[in-house]
Amino acid sequence: MTDFETSCTIVVMPDDATIDSRAAIREQYKTPVNFNARVRLHGRFSTNKVSGGMFSWIFDQIQAPPNARVLELGSGTALFWRANQNRIPPGWRITLSDFSAGMLADVRANVAAIPHAFSFMQIDAQALPFDDHSFDAVVANHMLYHVPDKPRALREIRRVLVPGARCYAATMGRSNMREFTAMTQRFIGISMGRAAEQFGLETGFDYIRPVFSKVEVRRFDDALEVTEAQPLIDYIESTRIGRNATADQKAALKEYAEAEIRARGSLHFTKDTGILIATA
């Protein structure tokens, strides 16, 4: 098993969250390579070692009937369902979707061994191809900050939910990875931690409140203690900003990280993550 399969306390925090170009997002996620590089950092070094990690915790929050129709937006590489594969109620009818055809192909492959039937669709969250009241739950893990027209996407999510059903939108707060943001600002000159301003635990609440009848914020207690410098560099290189950084900038950042790890034993990064639960 890979590192991210054995630890599912994962939060993906791409710098591309501030880009409104759908072409740029499609390019960033046309294959799972960049996504997986980011996932590995969190999978290896998260401090919350509760069984199943954050994905198990998110699953615990879902309230849906035994025969629920469930839609996941932005399924990524299907890590959420792989982490919870032995907990899926047999009666759930689950549709997995992604904006990227490449990611959706990886979703199909990654759930093939799960003993449950899934449907798959390449869709845009801003224009859901479903009738009103089609789903008993919608899951959107760390993806709504990518959507250019968030109010439109949220109206679409509410439209396809049955009355009283919920949307579960995992995201991050403003203090998430603040030390990492300061480090990239210092050595590369550009801040990488802006997704929370696009749709975070604070800003997402403000987006959801006008659309849904009720919204609740729940936080997941976690942090990173990074004991190797190279995974940080791999993470940075998987991003648009990292690929534009010079070799000297990345070498200086790596040298700093190695020195801090030698001196302190690890580099600490705050994680402020959780879920917004919106009731239709």
KOLTIZA-913761 format. One record per residue (C-alpha): residue number from 1; residue in one letter; chain; x, z, y. Coordinates in steps of 0.1 Angstrom, whole numbers, plus 5000, padded with zeros to 4 digits. Each point is the difference from the previous one (the first is absolute). Layout:
// residues N
+-------+-------+------+------+------+------+
| margu | torvo | keke |    X |    Z |    Y |
+-------+-------+------+------+------+------+
|   NUM |     A |    A |    X |    Z |    Y |
...
+-------+-------+------+------+------+------+
This chain:
// residues 280
+-------+-------+------+------+------+------+
| margu | torvo | keke |    X |    Z |    Y |
+-------+-------+------+------+------+------+
|     1 |     M |    A | 5000 | 5000 | 5000 |
|     2 |     T |    A | 5011 | 4994 | 5036 |
|     3 |     D |    A | 5004 | 5027 | 5026 |
|     4 |     F |    A | 4968 | 4991 | 5017 |
|     5 |     E |    A | 4981 | 5001 | 4967 |
|     6 |     T |    A | 5012 | 5035 | 4992 |
|     7 |     S |    A | 4992 | 5014 | 5035 |
|     8 |     C |    A | 4969 | 4989 | 5019 |
|     9 |     T |    A | 5004 | 5022 | 5031 |
|    10 |     I |    A | 5003 | 4968 | 5020 |
|    11 |     V |    A | 4994 | 4990 | 5036 |
|    12 |     V |    A | 5009 | 4966 | 5013 |
|    13 |     M |    A | 5009 | 4998 | 5037 |
|    14 |     P |    A | 5008 | 4964 | 5009 |
|    15 |     D |    A | 5011 | 4992 | 5035 |
|    16 |     D |    A | 4978 | 4969 | 4998 |
|    17 |     A |    A | 4969 | 5021 | 5006 |
|    18 |     T |    A | 5002 | 4992 | 5037 |
|    19 |     I |    A | 4999 | 4962 | 4995 |
|    20 |     D |    A | 4967 | 4983 | 5006 |
|    21 |     S |    A | 5011 | 4966 | 4985 |
|    22 |     R |    A | 4984 | 4995 | 4966 |
|    23 |     A |    A | 5027 | 4974 | 4992 |
|    24 |     A |    A | 5027 | 5026 | 5005 |
|    25 |     I |    A | 4982 | 5025 | 4977 |
|    26 |     R |    A | 4995 | 4973 | 4974 |
|    27 |     E |    A | 5037 | 4992 | 5001 |
|    28 |     Q |    A | 5010 | 5037 | 4998 |
|    29 |     Y |    A | 4978 | 5006 | 4969 |
|    30 |     K |    A | 5001 | 4966 | 4983 |
|    31 |     T |    A | 5018 | 5017 | 4971 |
|    32 |     P |    A | 5002 | 5038 | 4990 |
|    33 |     V |    A | 5038 | 5001 | 5007 |
|    34 |     N |    A | 4999 | 5016 | 5034 |
|    35 |     F |    A | 4971 | 5023 | 4991 |
|    36 |     N |    A | 5018 | 5013 | 4969 |
|    37 |     A |    A | 5032 | 5007 | 5020 |
|    38 |     R |    A | 4980 | 5023 | 5023 |
|    39 |     V |    A | 4981 | 5016 | 4971 |
|    40 |     R |    A | 5032 | 5010 | 4982 |
|    41 |     L |    A | 5013 | 5022 | 5028 |
|    42 |     H |    A | 4969 | 5021 | 5000 |
|    43 |     G |    A | 4996 | 5000 | 4962 |
|    44 |     R |    A | 5035 | 5014 | 4996 |
|    45 |     F |    A | 5003 | 5025 | 5028 |
|    46 |     S |    A | 4966 | 5015 | 5007 |
|    47 |     T |    A | 4999 | 5038 | 4997 |
|    48 |     N |    A | 4964 | 5004 | 4989 |
|    49 |     K |    A | 5004 | 4997 | 4962 |
|    50 |     V |    A | 4963 | 5007 | 4992 |
|    51 |     S |    A | 4991 | 4979 | 4969 |
|    52 |     G |    A | 4989 | 4966 | 5011 |
|    53 |     G |    A | 5012 | 5005 | 5036 |
|    54 |     M |    A | 4980 | 4988 | 5030 |
|    55 |     F |    A | 4982 | 4973 | 4980 |
|    56 |     S |    A | 4986 | 5026 | 4976 |
|    57 |     W |    A | 4990 | 5021 | 5030 |
|    58 |     I |    A | 4982 | 4971 | 5016 |
|    59 |     F |    A | 4982 | 4993 | 4968 |
|    60 |     D |    A | 4988 | 5037 | 5000 |
|    61 |     Q |    A | 4984 | 4994 | 5034 |
|    62 |     I |    A | 4977 | 4972 | 4988 |
|    63 |     Q |    A | 4964 | 5008 | 4994 |
|    64 |     A |    A | 4982 | 4972 | 4982 |
|    65 |     P |    A | 4974 | 4997 | 4973 |
|    66 |     P |    A | 5010 | 4994 | 4963 |
|    67 |     N |    A | 4989 | 4963 | 5003 |
|    68 |     A |    A | 5015 | 4995 | 5035 |
|    69 |     R |    A | 5009 | 4966 | 5015 |
|    70 |     V |    A | 5034 | 5006 | 5016 |
|    71 |     L |    A | 5019 | 4976 | 5023 |
|    72 |     E |    A | 5037 | 5005 | 5008 |
|    73 |     L |    A | 5013 | 4982 | 5031 |
|    74 |     G |    A | 5037 | 4992 | 5001 |
|    75 |     S |    A | 5007 | 5009 | 4964 |
|    76 |     G |    A | 5038 | 4994 | 5004 |
|    77 |     T |    A | 5015 | 5002 | 4965 |
|    78 |     A |    A | 4971 | 5021 | 4985 |
|    79 |     L |    A | 5020 | 5032 | 5001 |
|    80 |     F |    A | 4969 | 5020 | 5008 |
|    81 |     W |    A | 4983 | 4989 | 4968 |
|    82 |     R |    A | 5031 | 5002 | 4978 |
|    83 |     A |    A | 5005 | 5036 | 5012 |
|    84 |     N |    A | 4964 | 5008 | 4991 |
|    85 |     Q |    A | 4994 | 4977 | 4970 |
|    86 |     N |    A | 4990 | 5028 | 4976 |
|    87 |     R |    A | 4975 | 5014 | 5025 |
|    88 |     I |    A | 4979 | 4970 | 5009 |
|    89 |     P |    A | 4964 | 5005 | 4989 |
|    90 |     P |    A | 4991 | 4973 | 4974 |
|    91 |     G |    A | 4969 | 4990 | 5020 |
|    92 |     W |    A | 5017 | 4992 | 5032 |
|    93 |     R |    A | 4999 | 4963 | 5010 |
|    94 |     I |    A | 5032 | 4995 | 5020 |
|    95 |     T |    A | 5009 | 4971 | 5023 |
|    96 |     L |    A | 5037 | 4998 | 5010 |
|    97 |     S |    A | 5009 | 4979 | 5030 |
|    98 |     D |    A | 5028 | 4991 | 5023 |
|    99 |     F |    A | 5006 | 4977 | 5029 |
|   100 |     S |    A | 5031 | 4987 | 4983 |
|   101 |     A |    A | 4997 | 4977 | 4970 |
|   102 |     G |    A | 5035 | 5010 | 4989 |
|   103 |     M |    A | 4991 | 5037 | 5000 |
|   104 |     L |    A | 4967 | 4993 | 4982 |
|   105 |     A |    A | 5019 | 4982 | 4972 |
|   106 |     D |    A | 5021 | 5032 | 4996 |
|   107 |     V |    A | 4969 | 5021 | 5000 |
|   108 |     R |    A | 4986 | 4980 | 4971 |
|   109 |     A |    A | 5032 | 5004 | 4980 |
|   110 |     N |    A | 5003 | 5037 | 5007 |
|   111 |     V |    A | 4965 | 5009 | 4989 |
|   112 |     A |    A | 5001 | 4978 | 4969 |
|   113 |     A |    A | 5009 | 5029 | 4977 |
|   114 |     I |    A | 4974 | 5024 | 5015 |
|   115 |     P |    A | 4970 | 5003 | 4976 |
|   116 |     H |    A | 4974 | 4992 | 5027 |
|   117 |     A |    A | 4985 | 4968 | 5013 |
|   118 |     F |    A | 5008 | 4990 | 5035 |
|   119 |     S |    A | 4989 | 4972 | 5023 |
|   120 |     F |    A | 5025 | 4984 | 5025 |
|   121 |     M |    A | 4995 | 4983 | 5033 |
|   122 |     Q |    A | 5022 | 4987 | 5028 |
|   123 |     I |    A | 4981 | 5011 | 5031 |
|   124 |     D |    A | 5003 | 5009 | 5037 |
|   125 |     A |    A | 4987 | 5035 | 5008 |
|   126 |     Q |    A | 4986 | 4986 | 5032 |
|   127 |     A |    A | 4975 | 4977 | 4981 |
|   128 |     L |    A | 4990 | 5015 | 4967 |
|   129 |     P |    A | 4983 | 4975 | 4977 |
|   130 |     F |    A | 4974 | 5024 | 4987 |
|   131 |     D |    A | 4964 | 5008 | 5005 |
|   132 |     D |    A | 4989 | 5030 | 5020 |
|   133 |     H |    A | 5001 | 5033 | 4980 |
|   134 |     S |    A | 5021 | 4986 | 4972 |
|   135 |     F |    A | 5023 | 5029 | 4994 |
|   136 |     D |    A | 4999 | 5038 | 4993 |
|   137 |     A |    A | 5035 | 5005 | 5013 |
|   138 |     V |    A | 5027 | 4981 | 5019 |
|   139 |     V |    A | 5037 | 5009 | 4997 |
|   140 |     A |    A | 5025 | 4989 | 5027 |
|   141 |     N |    A | 5034 | 5015 | 4994 |
|   142 |     H |    A | 5025 | 4995 | 5028 |
|   143 |     M |    A | 4987 | 4966 | 5010 |
|   144 |     L |    A | 4976 | 5003 | 5030 |
|   145 |     Y |    A | 5028 | 5001 | 5025 |
|   146 |     H |    A | 5008 | 4964 | 4990 |
|   147 |     V |    A | 4965 | 4987 | 5009 |
|   148 |     P |    A | 4999 | 4984 | 5035 |
|   149 |     D |    A | 4963 | 5007 | 5007 |
|   150 |     K |    A | 4995 | 5035 | 4986 |
|   151 |     P |    A | 4965 | 5006 | 5014 |
|   152 |     R |    A | 4989 | 4968 | 4983 |
|   153 |     A |    A | 5015 | 5010 | 4967 |
|   154 |     L |    A | 4985 | 5034 | 5002 |
|   155 |     R |    A | 4966 | 4985 | 5007 |
|   156 |     E |    A | 5004 | 4978 | 4970 |
|   157 |     I |    A | 5009 | 5029 | 4978 |
|   158 |     R |    A | 4970 | 5020 | 5011 |
|   159 |     R |    A | 4978 | 4969 | 4995 |
|   160 |     V |    A | 5010 | 4997 | 4963 |
|   161 |     L |    A | 4997 | 5037 | 4993 |
|   162 |     V |    A | 4967 | 5014 | 4988 |
|   163 |     P |    A | 4985 | 5026 | 5024 |
|   164 |     G |    A | 5018 | 5033 | 4996 |
|   165 |     A |    A | 5030 | 4985 | 4981 |
|   166 |     R |    A | 5035 | 5005 | 5013 |
|   167 |     C |    A | 5031 | 4981 | 5010 |
|   168 |     Y |    A | 5033 | 5017 | 4991 |
|   169 |     A |    A | 5028 | 4988 | 5023 |
|   170 |     A |    A | 5034 | 5015 | 4994 |
|   171 |     T |    A | 5025 | 4998 | 5029 |
|   172 |     M |    A | 5025 | 5021 | 5020 |
|   173 |     G |    A | 5001 | 5023 | 5030 |
|   174 |     R |    A | 5021 | 4996 | 5031 |
|   175 |     S |    A | 5027 | 5024 | 4988 |
|   176 |     N |    A | 5005 | 4982 | 4967 |
|   177 |     M |    A | 5037 | 4991 | 4995 |
|   178 |     R |    A | 5009 | 5010 | 5035 |
|   179 |     E |    A | 5036 | 5006 | 4991 |
|   180 |     F |    A | 5002 | 4966 | 4984 |
|   181 |     T |    A | 4986 | 4984 | 5031 |
|   182 |     A |    A | 5026 | 5018 | 5022 |
|   183 |     M |    A | 5028 | 4988 | 4977 |
|   184 |     T |    A | 4990 | 4964 | 5001 |
|   185 |     Q |    A | 4995 | 5002 | 5037 |
|   186 |     R |    A | 5035 | 5014 | 5004 |
|   187 |     F |    A | 5019 | 4976 | 4977 |
|   188 |     I |    A | 4979 | 4968 | 5002 |
|   189 |     G |    A | 4984 | 5004 | 5034 |
|   190 |     I |    A | 4964 | 4995 | 4988 |
|   191 |     S |    A | 4974 | 5026 | 4989 |
|   192 |     M |    A | 4985 | 4993 | 4966 |
|   193 |     G |    A | 4973 | 5027 | 4998 |
|   194 |     R |    A | 4971 | 4985 | 5019 |
|   195 |     A |    A | 4973 | 4995 | 4974 |
|   196 |     A |    A | 4984 | 5033 | 5009 |
|   197 |     E |    A | 4992 | 4986 | 5034 |
|   198 |     Q |    A | 4983 | 4970 | 4984 |
|   199 |     F |    A | 4978 | 5019 | 4975 |
|   200 |     G |    A | 5012 | 5035 | 4993 |
|   201 |     L |    A | 4985 | 5034 | 4993 |
|   202 |     E |    A | 4994 | 5005 | 5037 |
|   203 |     T |    A | 4993 | 4965 | 5012 |
|   204 |     G |    A | 4981 | 4989 | 4969 |
|   205 |     F |    A | 4975 | 5029 | 5006 |
|   206 |     D |    A | 4992 | 4985 | 5034 |
|   207 |     Y |    A | 4995 | 4965 | 4984 |
|   208 |     I |    A | 4977 | 5013 | 4973 |
|   209 |     R |    A | 4978 | 5024 | 5019 |
|   210 |     P |    A | 4980 | 4973 | 5019 |
|   211 |     V |    A | 4993 | 4981 | 4968 |
|   212 |     F |    A | 4993 | 5026 | 4973 |
|   213 |     S |    A | 4976 | 5030 | 5000 |
|   214 |     K |    A | 5027 | 5025 | 4991 |
|   215 |     V |    A | 5038 | 5001 | 4998 |
|   216 |     E |    A | 5023 | 5026 | 4986 |
|   217 |     V |    A | 5038 | 5003 | 5000 |
|   218 |     R |    A | 5019 | 5015 | 4970 |
|   219 |     R |    A | 5038 | 5004 | 4999 |
|   220 |     F |    A | 5024 | 4999 | 4971 |
|   221 |     D |    A | 5029 | 5025 | 5001 |
|   222 |     D |    A | 5033 | 4982 | 4994 |
|   223 |     A |    A | 5035 | 4991 | 5013 |
|   224 |     L |    A | 5031 | 4980 | 4991 |
|   225 |     E |    A | 5033 | 5015 | 4990 |
|   226 |     V |    A | 5023 | 4969 | 4997 |
|   227 |     T |    A | 5032 | 5007 | 4981 |
|   228 |     E |    A | 5014 | 4964 | 5000 |
|   229 |     A |    A | 5006 | 4977 | 5030 |
|   230 |     Q |    A | 4996 | 4966 | 4983 |
|   231 |     P |    A | 4962 | 5003 | 4994 |
|   232 |     L |    A | 4996 | 5005 | 5037 |
|   233 |     I |    A | 5019 | 4968 | 5007 |
|   234 |     D |    A | 4979 | 4982 | 4973 |
|   235 |     Y |    A | 4969 | 5012 | 5017 |
|   236 |     I |    A | 5011 | 4989 | 5034 |
|   237 |     E |    A | 5011 | 4966 | 4987 |
|   238 |     S |    A | 4966 | 4994 | 4985 |
|   239 |     T |    A | 4985 | 5000 | 5035 |
|   240 |     R |    A | 4999 | 4974 | 5028 |
|   241 |     I |    A | 5020 | 5022 | 5023 |
|   242 |     G |    A | 5025 | 5008 | 4973 |
|   243 |     R |    A | 5007 | 4964 | 4992 |
|   244 |     N |    A | 5007 | 4994 | 5037 |
|   245 |     A |    A | 5025 | 5029 | 5003 |
|   246 |     T |    A | 5036 | 4992 | 5000 |
|   247 |     A |    A | 5024 | 5009 | 4972 |
|   248 |     D |    A | 5018 | 5024 | 5024 |
|   249 |     Q |    A | 4968 | 5018 | 5008 |
|   250 |     K |    A | 4991 | 5004 | 4964 |
|   251 |     A |    A | 5035 | 5011 | 4991 |
|   252 |     A |    A | 4999 | 5026 | 5028 |
|   253 |     L |    A | 4966 | 5013 | 4989 |
|   254 |     K |    A | 5012 | 5003 | 4964 |
|   255 |     E |    A | 5032 | 5018 | 5010 |
|   256 |     Y |    A | 4979 | 5025 | 5020 |
|   257 |     A |    A | 4976 | 5005 | 4970 |
|   258 |     E |    A | 5029 | 5006 | 4976 |
|   259 |     A |    A | 5016 | 5025 | 5023 |
|   260 |     E |    A | 4968 | 5019 | 5005 |
|   261 |     I |    A | 4993 | 5001 | 4962 |
|   262 |     R |    A | 5036 | 5013 | 4994 |
|   263 |     A |    A | 4996 | 5027 | 5026 |
|   264 |     R |    A | 4964 | 5011 | 4993 |
|   265 |     G |    A | 4993 | 4988 | 4965 |
|   266 |     S |    A | 4972 | 4977 | 5011 |
|   267 |     L |    A | 4983 | 4983 | 5029 |
|   268 |     H |    A | 4966 | 5015 | 5008 |
|   269 |     F |    A | 4971 | 4979 | 5011 |
|   270 |     T |    A | 4966 | 5014 | 5010 |
|   271 |     K |    A | 4970 | 4984 | 4983 |
|   272 |     D |    A | 4967 | 5002 | 5017 |
|   273 |     T |    A | 4976 | 4981 | 4977 |
|   274 |     G |    A | 4964 | 5003 | 4989 |
|   275 |     I |    A | 4967 | 4983 | 4998 |
|   276 |     L |    A | 4970 | 4992 | 5022 |
|   277 |     I |    A | 4967 | 5003 | 4982 |
|   278 |     A |    A | 4973 | 4981 | 5018 |
|   279 |     T |    A | 4963 | 5004 | 4989 |
|   280 |     A |    A | 4977 | 4970 | 5005 |
+-------+-------+------+------+------+------+
